[in-house]
Structures are given as C-alpha cells and as structure tokens.
C-alpha cells in the first residue's frame, strides 16, 4: 500500500476555497456564534440533513469537535471552545496535517452546508487543476530532454541543466562559470550564442 503524500497543489486549492468560506462567515448578516451548549443539537441536525456526508463529532466538558470528510485525503474540522476555529486537514501518510485554519466569528455550519452542495463542482475544478499541473510537468520534462540533446550536440563541454518551478531552466557550464536562464522557446538561440 503506497503512502499518500502531501500535495501543495491540492492544499493550495482547498486553502483558496477555505478563505472564501471564512469570508462568507464574517460578512453574513444576522449571524450568531455557535455556543458549546448548542453544538450537539446543531451537529445532529447538520448530520441528519447530510446523510451521505461522513461526519464525526466528539464532545468533552470544555470543548467539542466536528469533522466532515471532503475527499479521501481532505477533511474540514471545527474546534469549538470559547470561540470557533476551523481547519482544513490533509492526509499525509497515516495522519492528517493542518494545511490552514482560521477563527470563525459565527456558526459556520451554513457555510459548510453551502460548501458541501458545491463540492462536486470543486472536485471537478481540482481534477482539472491537477491534470493541468501534470500535463505541464510532462511538457517541462520533455522540453528538458530536448534542451539536453541540443546542448550535447552544440556545446563541446560539460554542462548541467536544471528545471525551475516557474517553467524556466538553468543551464550551467562549470568550466566557464556560466549560468544562463533559458526557456523552451529560446534555448537554441542562447546555446548558439555560447562560445
């Protein structure tokens, strides 16, 4: 069984939606905080209205928690004590790690309800985003192979090529202490200019 790895792309995607969730909570009119005394009733009503959602709640004398699973690797967690703290957690190996959190001034269950109703659309958007990133990485690897082949044919000296996160490449010629930033569009011209 392969271990699930932390994904920056997925984490960034959920962080962006989490910020919108928090903002909606902050600006909701006629909103009320979620008090510890009301949690059990509110959580039970929420769970009953979302029979397909995987919800878990725990109640203790000084705090309570509410978790709803969004995907196999992402869950949203509420921690209610004197205030409401919400977190997005991502599975990393056997455990979950917090990828973002914020305080919510009002009962966040209406926003979570809306969030869950839009979850299928969010998952489609996430799938497209992950596919685009995968396609971009494959394209960058292919471009690097072309650059290596071109460099081998035209540079009669030792060189290294490394890819950068922004999609550019760093061509290094150690013997001449040359470092050149190149792209898949300009690498032939820049390599031809090296003497």
C-alpha positions in Angstrom: 0.0 0.0 0.0 1.5 3.3 -1.1 1.6 6.2 1.4 -0.4 9.3 0.5 2.0 12.2 0.0 1.3 15.9 0.9 0.2 17.8 -2.2 0.9 21.5 -2.5 -1.4 21.8 -5.5 -4.3 20.2 -3.7 -3.5 22.1 -0.4 -3.5 25.5 -2.3 -6.8 24.6 -4.0 -8.5 23.9 -0.7 -6.9 26.9 1.1 -8.4 29.3 -1.6 -11.9 27.9 -1.0 -11.4 27.9 2.8 -10.6 31.7 2.6 -13.9 32.2 0.8 -15.7 30.1 3.4 -14.3 32.2 6.2 -15.1 35.5 4.4 -18.8 34.5 3.9 -19.0 33.6 7.6 -17.6 37.0 8.6 -19.9 39.1 6.5 -23.2 37.1 7.0 -25.9 39.3 8.3 -28.0 38.3 11.4 -25.4 35.6 12.2 -25.0 34.1 15.6 -22.0 32.4 17.2 -22.1 28.7 17.8 -22.1 28.2 21.6 -20.8 25.0 23.2 -24.3 24.4 24.7 -25.8 24.3 21.2 -23.2 22.2 19.5 -24.8 18.7 20.0 -28.2 19.9 18.7 -26.6 21.8 15.7 -24.3 19.0 14.8 -27.0 16.3 14.9 -29.3 18.5 12.7 -26.5 19.0 10.2 -25.6 15.3 10.1 -29.3 14.4 9.6 -29.6 16.8 6.7 -26.4 15.4 5.1 -26.9 11.6 5.3 -24.2 10.9 2.6 -21.5 13.0 4.3 -19.0 11.4 6.6 -19.4 13.4 9.8 -17.8 12.7 13.2 -18.3 14.7 16.4 -16.8 14.5 19.8 -18.0 16.2 23.0 -15.9 17.0 26.0 -16.6 19.1 29.1 -14.5 22.1 27.9 -14.7 21.7 24.0 -16.1 19.8 21.2 -15.0 18.9 17.6 -16.8 18.4 14.4 -15.2 16.8 11.3 -16.6 16.3 7.8 -14.6 14.4 5.2 -14.5 16.2 1.8 -12.3 13.7 -0.1 -10.2 10.6 0.7 -7.4 13.0 1.6 -9.1 16.2 2.8 -11.3 16.9 5.8 -12.7 20.1 7.4 -12.5 20.2 11.2 -14.2 22.6 13.7 -12.9 23.0 17.2 -15.3 24.9 19.5 -14.3 26.1 22.9 -14.6 29.8 23.7 -14.5 30.6 20.0 -14.8 28.6 16.7 -11.7 27.5 15.0 -11.9 25.7 11.6 -9.2 23.9 9.9 -8.6 22.1 6.6 -6.6 18.9 7.2 -4.8 16.9 4.5 -3.9 13.2 4.9 -0.1 12.7 4.8 0.8 9.1 5.3 -1.3 7.6 8.1 -2.0 11.0 9.8 -3.7 14.3 8.9 -1.8 17.6 8.9 -3.3 21.0 9.2 -2.9 23.0 5.9 -4.8 26.1 7.0 -7.0 27.3 9.8 -8.9 30.4 10.9 -11.3 31.6 13.5 -14.9 32.0 12.6 -17.0 34.6 14.4 -20.3 32.9 13.7 -21.8 29.4 13.4 -20.0 28.1 10.3 -22.5 25.3 9.6 -24.5 27.3 7.0 -21.3 28.0 5.0 -20.2 24.3 5.4 -23.7 23.3 4.1 -23.2 25.5 1.0 -19.7 24.3 0.6 -20.8 20.6 0.6 -23.5 21.5 -2.0 -20.8 22.8 -4.3 -18.3 20.0 -3.5 -18.9 18.1 -6.8 -18.0 21.3 -8.8 -15.0 21.9 -6.6 -13.8 18.3 -7.2 -14.1 18.8 -11.0 -12.1 22.0 -10.8 -9.5 20.3 -8.6 -9.3 17.4 -11.1 -8.7 19.9 -14.0 -6.1 21.7 -11.9 -4.2 18.5 -11.1 -4.4 17.3 -14.7 -3.1 20.7 -16.0 -0.2 20.6 -13.5 0.6 17.0 -14.5 0.5 18.0 -18.2 2.7 21.0 -17.5 5.3 18.8 -15.7 5.3 16.3 -18.5 5.8 19.1 -21.0 8.7 20.6 -18.9 10.4 17.1 -18.7 10.1 16.7 -22.4 11.5 20.2 -23.0 14.4 19.5 -20.7 15.3 16.4 -22.7 15.2 18.4 -26.0 17.5 21.0 -24.4 19.9 18.3 -23.1 20.1 16.8 -26.6 20.6 20.1 -28.3 23.2 21.1 -25.7 25.1 17.8 -26.2 25.2 18.3 -30.0 26.2 22.0 -29.9 28.2 22.5 -26.7 31.5 20.8 -26.7 31.9 21.0 -23.0 30.4 19.7 -19.8 27.1 21.3 -18.8 24.1 20.7 -16.5 20.5 21.7 -16.9 18.0 22.1 -14.1 14.4 23.0 -14.2 12.9 25.8 -12.1 9.5 26.0 -10.6 8.5 28.8 -12.9 8.9 26.6 -16.0 12.4 28.0 -17.0 15.7 26.1 -16.9 19.1 26.9 -15.6 22.0 25.9 -18.0 25.3 25.8 -16.2 28.7 25.5 -17.8 31.1 24.9 -14.8 34.4 25.3 -16.8 33.4 28.8 -17.8 31.4 29.7 -14.7 28.4 30.5 -16.9 24.8 30.3 -15.7 22.1 31.1 -18.2 18.4 31.2 -17.7 16.6 29.6 -20.7 13.1 28.6 -21.8 11.8 26.1 -24.2 11.3 28.9 -26.7 14.8 30.5 -26.6 17.2 27.7 -25.7 18.5 27.2 -29.2 19.4 30.8 -29.7 21.0 31.1 -26.2 23.0 27.9 -26.7 24.2 29.0 -30.1 25.4 32.3 -28.6 27.8 30.5 -26.2 31.3 30.4 -27.5 
